[in-house]
């Protein structure tokens, strides 16, 4: 089962290898050779006339990839059938590009293993060009490779390697080959072990081989048992003469109507199971019970995938990982957007607070200026009244000096006194104005105090908003931790359920073995009972006394000819009827 995106990735490598100038353009003659090779590998008839008509260009100048892509989709990929060798197709694209792109002569892996790593890179890379593989998929690939080699996964080593990728968080195909062949396993793993691990991951991910191994199959015509090498893929179970896969003996197509189940031991054959299809059934014998259970589960999972209309489990797992990354990216974007909104609201509140502070400062400056003006006016009035008082004092002294001499001026003096009284009234009025000004000052101070209280209230409100914001952030972090804990709990429950299922399966196998043993004991007992009945019947027929009887036709019974007389037979009949009546009453 191949996808167009997987084919386009390999073709993109071949196309970029032909793009010597790195301008996204390839000459027409090179595109013609590439198209011919693609058609040959995919078993499509190549039509050079169609190629020339599509590219109406008299010269051999460069043609852009935008012009080649419609031709590739219309005249090659749309005509592809699923009967061509996908590995040969990838090998052809690899041959065109690896000599021009791979410049590492000190690889610890062979060219064949490098090709397999290249295919795995194309499978795990993102559907964006230029092709790259992100750090999560690199971790997935390295983990699968270490599991295939039988060594433990070193998380600290991978974290150290990931810290070195600060400048870039993704790798190209050639960087991935260098990582496997030069950097990550260069000093710790035997090259043969590394090659076997790469081949195992390639077989599992690229060739869609879910399980393979030797088993014995029962023939349909001669009913003989023959050892075959079985290879399980998502849609079929193929069997070959040997594990070199050169001679294919047959194939079991798995669809929605198929089912698989274990069989009891028979004819000296153990660990049997059967695959039932619509037209025929296949009996297969596994090496042991554990292998039989593994094969049954693997075939059952393939049938379940067919019923659900899904592709291979590795492609579904890759799709789930991409969807999980997209969801995480969306959540991170949503969280960043919320943070931006909260930050904008905080900045808006800060601006409002700054505006209020500026207004308060302006009001305080205005109040201070009015206070200074009031004090200045008060000082001017005091100076004027003091001058008036001094002048009045001087006049009074002059009048006292002249009282004796100028009695005629008494009236004038009295007039002056009245004027002074008027001035005194004016002074009282000025003092009243001063008191009023003090009251106004007190009111202004109260207004200033009220504005300061409002400012304090606004500041407390802003602090409350800031605390609420911090609480929401902590709550978001707590929800994230709860989701992680819930996921871990579900994984633990799933593992516990798997262990319980294995335990129940083992108990079921034990019960089946006990049942088979009891069946054998019952069969031996029934055989022994039948033998004794035959012996007793034979004995009763032989030792009975021979008496002269009636001249009647010879009677045949279950115990032989003339084993009983008519009287004995009648007695046995009555006894049988009485026992039958008693059983009916008991029921």
C-alpha positions in Angstrom: 0.0 0.0 0.0 1.7 3.2 -1.1 0.6 6.9 -1.0 1.3 9.6 -3.5 3.0 11.7 -0.9 5.6 9.0 -0.3 6.3 8.7 -4.0 6.6 12.5 -4.4 9.2 12.6 -1.6 11.5 10.2 -3.4 11.0 12.0 -6.7 11.8 15.3 -5.0 15.2 13.9 -4.0 15.9 12.8 -7.6 14.7 16.2 -9.0 16.9 18.2 -6.5 19.9 16.0 -7.4 19.4 17.0 -11.0 19.1 20.7 -10.0 22.8 21.4 -10.1 22.5 25.2 -9.8 20.0 25.1 -6.9 17.6 27.3 -8.8 14.6 24.9 -8.8 15.1 24.1 -12.5 16.2 21.1 -14.5 17.0 20.7 -18.2 14.5 19.2 -20.5 16.7 16.2 -21.5 17.3 15.3 -17.8 13.5 15.5 -17.1 12.9 13.2 -20.1 15.4 10.6 -18.7 13.9 10.9 -15.2 10.3 10.4 -16.6 11.4 7.4 -18.6 13.0 5.8 -15.6 9.9 6.4 -13.5 7.7 4.9 -16.1 9.9 1.9 -16.4 10.0 1.2 -12.6 6.3 1.8 -12.2 5.4 -0.3 -15.2 3.8 2.5 -17.2 4.2 2.9 -20.9 6.3 6.0 -21.6 5.0 8.3 -24.3 7.7 10.8 -25.5 5.2 12.5 -27.8 3.1 13.5 -24.8 6.2 14.7 -23.1 7.1 16.9 -26.0 3.6 18.3 -26.4 3.4 19.1 -22.7 6.7 21.0 -22.8 6.3 23.1 -25.9 9.9 24.2 -25.9 12.1 24.1 -29.0 15.4 24.4 -27.1 16.9 22.3 -24.3 16.8 25.1 -21.8 15.9 24.6 -18.1 12.3 23.9 -17.2 10.9 24.9 -13.8 9.5 22.4 -11.3 6.1 24.1 -11.7 5.9 22.9 -15.2 7.1 19.4 -14.5 4.7 18.8 -11.6 1.4 18.8 -13.6 3.0 16.4 -16.1 4.2 14.1 -13.3 0.7 14.0 -11.7 -1.3 13.7 -14.9 0.8 11.3 -17.1 2.6 9.2 -14.5 1.2 9.2 -11.0 -2.5 9.1 -12.1 -1.7 5.9 -14.1 0.2 4.1 -11.4 -1.2 0.7 -10.3 -0.3 -1.1 -7.1 1.5 -4.0 -8.9 5.0 -2.4 -9.1 7.9 -2.9 -6.7 8.0 0.2 -4.4 11.4 -0.8 -3.1 12.9 -0.8 -6.6 11.2 2.6 -7.2 12.9 4.1 -4.1 16.2 2.5 -5.1 16.1 4.2 -8.5 15.5 7.6 -6.9 18.2 6.9 -4.4 20.7 6.0 -7.1 20.1 9.4 -8.8 20.7 11.5 -5.7 23.0 9.8 -3.1 26.3 10.2 -5.0 25.7 14.0 -5.4 24.2 14.6 -1.9 26.1 12.3 0.5 29.6 13.5 1.1 30.6 11.4 4.2 33.2 8.8 3.3 33.6 7.6 7.0 30.2 6.1 7.5 30.1 3.0 9.7 27.1 1.6 7.7 27.0 0.3 4.2 25.4 1.9 1.2 22.4 -0.5 1.4 21.8 0.5 5.1 22.2 4.2 4.2 19.5 3.6 1.5 17.2 2.1 4.2 17.8 5.1 6.5 16.9 7.4 3.6 13.6 5.5 3.0 12.8 5.7 6.7 13.6 9.5 6.6 11.1 9.9 3.7 8.5 8.0 5.7 8.9 10.0 8.9 9.6 13.5 7.3 7.0 16.3 7.3 4.9 16.9 4.1 6.7 20.1 3.4 9.5 20.9 1.0 12.4 21.0 1.4 12.0 17.7 3.3 13.1 17.7 7.0 12.4 15.5 10.0 11.6 17.1 13.3 13.2 16.2 16.6 10.2 14.1 17.9 10.3 11.8 14.8 14.1 11.5 15.2 13.5 10.4 18.8 10.9 7.9 17.6 13.3 6.5 14.9 16.2 6.2 17.3 14.0 4.5 19.9 12.7 1.9 17.4 16.3 1.3 16.3 17.6 0.7 19.8 14.7 -1.6 20.6 15.5 -3.6 17.4 19.1 -3.9 18.4 18.2 -5.0 21.9 19.9 -2.2 23.7 18.2 0.1 26.2 17.1 3.6 25.4 19.4 6.3 26.8 17.3 9.4 27.4 20.2 11.4 28.8 22.3 10.8 25.7 19.5 11.9 23.4 18.9 15.0 25.6 22.6 15.8 25.2 22.4 15.4 21.5 19.2 17.5 21.3 20.9 20.3 23.2 23.4 20.5 20.4 20.6 21.2 17.9 19.9 24.6 19.3 20.4 26.3 15.9 18.0 23.9 14.1 15.4 21.5 15.5 15.1 19.4 12.3 17.4 17.4 10.1 17.7 16.7 6.4 18.0 13.2 4.9 21.8 13.3 4.7 22.0 14.7 8.3 20.0 11.7 9.4 22.3 9.3 7.6 25.3 11.0 9.2 23.6 10.8 12.6 23.1 7.0 12.4 26.3 6.2 10.6 28.8 8.6 12.2 27.5 10.3 15.3 25.0 8.5 17.5 26.1 4.8 17.3 29.7 5.2 15.9 31.6 3.9 19.1 29.0 1.9 21.1 27.3 -0.5 18.7 28.8 -3.3 16.5 28.3 -2.4 12.8 26.6 -5.8 12.1 24.2 -5.2 15.0 23.4 -1.7 13.7 22.8 -3.1 10.2 20.4 -5.7 11.6 18.5 -3.0 13.5 18.2 -0.8 10.5 17.0 -3.7 8.4 14.4 -4.6 11.1 13.0 -1.0 11.3 13.1 -0.7 7.4 11.1 -4.0 7.1 8.6 -2.8 9.7 8.0 0.8 8.6 8.7 0.8 4.8 7.7 -2.8 3.8 4.7 -2.9 6.2 5.9 -6.3 7.5 4.1 -6.6 10.8 5.4 -10.1 11.7 7.4 -12.9 10.0 8.8 -16.3 10.8 8.7 -20.0 10.0 5.5 -22.1 10.6 4.1 -25.3 9.2 1.0 -25.1 6.9 -1.4 -27.8 5.9 -1.9 -28.3 2.2 -5.3 -28.1 0.5 -4.9 -31.0 -2.0 -2.5 -33.5 -0.6 -3.2 -32.5 3.1 0.5 -32.7 3.9 2.3 -30.4 6.3 5.1 -28.2 4.9 7.3 -25.6 6.6 7.0 -22.2 5.1 8.3 -18.7 5.8 5.3 -16.5 6.6 5.2 -12.7 6.1 2.3 -10.7 7.6 1.3 -7.4 6.0 -1.8 -5.3 6.8 -3.9 -6.8 3.9 -2.3 -10.3 3.4 -0.4 -13.2 4.9 2.1 -14.4 2.3 4.2 -17.6 2.6 7.4 -18.5 0.8 9.7 -21.4 0.4 12.4 -19.8 2.6 13.2 -16.5 4.3 15.1 -15.3 1.2 11.6 -14.5 -0.3 12.6 -15.7 -3.7 9.9 -18.3 -4.3 6.4 -17.3 -3.2 4.1 -20.3 -2.5 0.9 -18.5 -1.9 -1.0 -15.7 -0.2 -3.9 -15.4 2.3 -5.9 -12.2 1.5 -7.2 -10.7 4.8 -10.5 -8.9 4.5 -13.6 -8.1 6.7 -15.0 -11.6 6.3 -11.9 -13.4 7.6 -11.5 -14.6 11.2 -8.7 -16.4 13.1 -9.0 -18.8 16.1 -7.0 -21.4 17.9 -7.5 -25.2 17.4 -7.2 -28.1 19.7 -4.4 -30.5 19.3 -5.1 -33.3 16.9 -3.3 -36.1 15.1 -0.2 -35.4 17.2 -0.1 -31.8 16.0 0.1 -29.1 18.6 -0.1 -25.2 18.7 -2.6 -25.2 15.8 -4.7 -22.2 14.6 -6.9 -21.6 11.6 -7.6 -18.6 9.4 -11.1 -18.8 7.9 -11.7 -16.8 4.7 -14.8 -16.6 2.5 -13.7 -19.3 0.0 -11.4 -21.5 2.1 -9.7 -22.1 5.4 -6.0 -22.4 6.3 -4.7 -24.6 9.1 -1.3 -23.5 10.4 1.0 -24.9 13.2 3.1 -22.5 15.2 6.4 -23.5 16.9 5.0 -23.0 20.4 2.0 -21.6 22.3 3.5 -18.2 22.7 4.2 -17.9 19.0 0.7 -19.1 18.2 -0.8 -16.4 20.4 1.4 -13.7 18.9 0.4 -14.7 15.4 -3.3 -14.9 16.2 -3.2 -11.4 17.8 -1.2 -10.0 14.8 -3.6 -11.5 12.2 -6.6 -10.4 14.3 -5.3 -6.8 14.4 -4.9 -6.8 10.6 -8.5 -8.0 10.1 -9.7 -5.3 12.6 -7.8 -2.6 10.5 -9.6 -3.9 7.4 -13.0 -3.7 9.1 -12.2 -0.1 10.2 -11.0 0.9 6.8 -7.6 2.0 8.1 -4.1 1.6 6.6 -1.1 0.1 8.3 -0.6 0.7 12.0 2.6 2.5 11.5 1.0 5.1 9.2 -1.9 5.5 11.6 0.6 6.0 14.4 2.4 8.6 12.3 -0.9 10.3 11.6 -1.8 10.3 15.3 1.6 11.8 16.3 1.1 14.6 13.7 -2.4 15.3 14.9 -1.1 15.4 18.6 1.6 17.8 17.5 -1.0 20.0 15.7 -3.2 20.0 18.8 -0.3 20.9 21.0 0.7 23.7 18.7 -2.9 25.0 18.6 -3.1 24.9 22.4 0.2 26.7 22.6 -1.0 29.3 20.1 -4.2 29.7 22.1 -2.3 30.1 25.3 0.0 32.6 23.7 -3.0 34.5 22.4 -4.5 34.5 25.9 -1.3 35.8 27.3 -1.2 38.5 24.7 -4.7 39.5 25.6 -3.9 39.5 29.3 -0.8 41.5 28.7 -2.7 44.0 26.5 -5.3 44.3 29.3 -2.6 44.9 31.8 -0.9 47.5 29.6 -4.3 49.2 29.2 -4.8 49.2 32.9 -1.3 50.6 33.4 -2.0 53.4 30.9 -5.3 54.2 32.7 -3.4 54.3 36.0 -0.7 56.5 34.5 -3.4 58.9 33.2 -5.0 59.0 36.6 -1.7 59.6 38.2 -0.9 62.4 35.8 -4.4 64.0 36.5 -3.7 63.7 40.2 -0.4 65.4 39.7 -2.0 68.1 37.7 -4.7 68.6 40.3 -2.0 68.7 43.1 0.1 71.2 41.1 -3.0 73.3 40.5 -3.9 73.2 44.2 -0.3 74.1 45.1 -0.4 77.0 42.7 -3.7 78.3 44.1 -2.3 77.9 47.6 0.7 80.0 46.7 -1.6 82.6 45.1 -3.7 82.7 48.2 -0.7 83.1 50.5 0.7 85.8 48.3 -2.7 87.7 48.4 -2.8 87.3 52.2 0.8 88.6 52.5 -0.1 91.6 50.3 -3.1 92.4 52.5 -1.1 92.1 55.7 1.5 94.4 54.3 -1.1 97.0 53.3 -2.9 96.8 56.6 0.4 97.1 58.5 1.3 100.2 56.5 -2.1 101.6 57.2 -1.7 100.9 60.9 1.7 102.6 60.9 0.4 105.5 59.1 -2.6 105.7 61.5 -0.2 105.6 64.4 1.8 108.5 63.0 -1.3 110.5 62.4 -2.5 109.8 65.9 0.8 111.0 67.3 0.6 114.2 65.3 -3.0 114.8 66.4 -2.0 114.3 70.1 0.8 116.7 69.7 -1.5 119.3 68.1 -4.5 118.7 70.4 -3.3 121.3 72.8 -2.4 123.7 70.2 -5.2 123.2 67.7 -8.5 122.6 69.5 -10.1 123.9 66.3 -8.9 120.8 64.6 -10.8 118.5 67.0 -13.6 118.1 64.6 -11.1 117.1 62.0 -9.7 114.6 64.4 -13.1 113.1 65.1 -13.6 112.8 61.4 -10.3 111.0 61.2 -11.5 108.6 63.9 -14.6 107.8 62.0 -12.5 107.1 59.0 -10.4 104.8 61.1 -13.5 103.0 62.3 -14.5 102.5 58.7 -11.0 101.1 58.0 -11.5 98.8 61.0 -14.7 97.5 59.6 -12.8 96.9 56.4 -10.1 95.1 58.3 -12.8 92.8 59.9 -14.2 92.1 56.5 -10.7 91.3 55.3 -10.3 88.9 58.3 -13.6 87.3 57.4 -12.3 86.8 53.9 -9.2 85.2 55.3 -11.4 82.8 57.3 -13.4 82.0 54.2 -10.1 81.4 52.3 -9.0 79.0 55.1 -12.3 77.1 54.7 -11.8 76.9 51.0 -8.3 75.6 51.6 -9.7 73.0 54.0 -12.2 71.9 51.3 -9.4 71.7 48.7 -7.4 69.5 51.1 -10.4 67.3 51.6 -10.8 67.0 47.8 -7.1 66.2 47.5 -7.5 63.5 50.2 -10.5 62.0 48.4 -8.5 61.9 45.1 -5.6 60.1 46.9 -8.1 57.6 48.3 -9.5 56.9 44.8 -6.0 56.5 43.5 -5.3 54.0 46.3 -8.6 52.1 45.5 -7.6 52.0 41.8 -4.2 50.7 42.7 -5.7 48.0 44.9 -8.1 47.0 42.1 -5.1 46.7 39.7 -3.2 44.6 42.2 -6.4 42.4 42.5 -6.4 42.0 38.7 -2.7 41.1 38.7 -3.3 38.5 41.4 -6.3 37.1 39.4 -4.1 36.9 36.4 -1.4 35.0 38.3 -4.1 32.7 39.7 -5.4 31.9 36.2 -1.8 31.2 35.0 -1.3 28.8 38.0 -4.7 27.2 37.3 -3.8 26.6 33.6 -0.5 25.0 34.7 -2.4 22.8 37.2 -4.9 21.7 34.5 -2.0 20.8 32.2 -0.4 18.7 35.0 -3.8 17.1 35.7 -4.2 16.2 32.0 -0.7 14.7 32.0 -1.5 12.7 35.2 -4.8 11.5 33.7 -3.0 10.3 30.6 -0.4 8.5 32.7 -3.3 6.9 34.7 -5.0 5.7 31.5 -1.7 4.2 30.3 -1.3 2.4 33.6 -4.9 1.1 33.4 -4.3 -0.1 29.8 -1.2 -2.0 30.9 -3.1 -3.5 33.9 -5.9 -4.6 31.5 -3.3 -6.1 29.1 -1.8 -8.1 32.0 -5.2 -9.2 33.1 -6.0 -10.3 29.6 -2.8 -12.3 29.4 -3.6 -13.9 32.8 -7.1 -14.8 31.7 -5.7 -16.3 28.4 -3.3 -18.4 30.4 -6.1 -19.6 32.7 -8.2 -20.4 29.6 -5.4 -22.5 28.2 -5.0 -24.4 31.5 -8.7 -25.1 31.6 -8.6 -26.4 28.0 -5.8 -28.7 28.9 -7.7 -30.0 32.0 -10.8 -30.4 29.8 -8.8 -32.4 27.2 -7.3 -34.6 29.9 -10.7 -35.3 31.5 -12.1 -36.1 28.0 -9.4 -38.6 27.5 -10.0 -40.2 30.9 -13.8 -40.4 30.1 -13.1 -42.0 26.8 -10.8 -44.6 28.4 -13.5 -45.3 31.1 -16.2 -45.6 28.5 -14.0 -48.0 26.4 -13.3 -50.1 29.5 -17.0 -50.2 30.5 -18.0 -51.3 27.0 -15.3 -54.1 27.1 -16.6 -55.4 30.4 -20.2 -55.3 29.2 -19.2 -57.4 26.2 -17.4 -59.8 28.4 -20.4 -60.1 30.8 -22.9 -60.5 28.0 -20.7 -63.2 26.4 -20.4 -64.9 29.7 -24.1 -64.9 30.4 -24.8 -66.2 26.9 -22.4 -69.1 27.3 -23.0 -70.4 30.9 -26.8 -70.4 30.7 -28.1 -73.9 31.1 -29.3 -75.4 27.9 -32.9 -76.7 28.3 -35.2 -78.2 25.9 -37.3 -75.4 24.4 -40.2 -74.9 22.1 -39.9 -75.5 18.5 -40.2 -71.8 17.6 -38.2 -69.6 15.3 -34.8 -68.6 16.7 -34.9 -65.2 18.5 -32.2 -62.6 18.0 -31.2 -60.3 20.9 -28.4 -57.8 21.6 -26.6 -60.6 23.4 -26.6 -63.0 20.6 -29.0 -65.7 19.2 -31.3 -67.3 21.7 -29.6 -65.7 24.7 -32.9 -65.4 26.6 -36.1 -67.3 26.7 -39.5 -65.5 26.2 -40.2 -65.5 30.0 -36.8 -63.9 30.7 -37.3 -61.4 28.0 -40.8 -60.5 29.3 -39.4 -60.1 32.9 -36.6 -57.8 31.5 -39.3 -55.7 29.6 -41.4 -55.2 32.8 -38.3 -54.3 34.8 -37.3 -51.7 32.1 -40.9 -50.2 32.1 -41.0 -49.9 35.9 -37.6 -48.1 36.0 -38.7 -45.7 33.2 -41.9 -44.9 35.2 -39.8 -44.2 38.3 -37.5 -41.9 36.4 -40.5 -40.0 35.0 -42.0 -39.5 38.5 -38.6 -38.3 39.8 -38.3 -35.7 37.1 
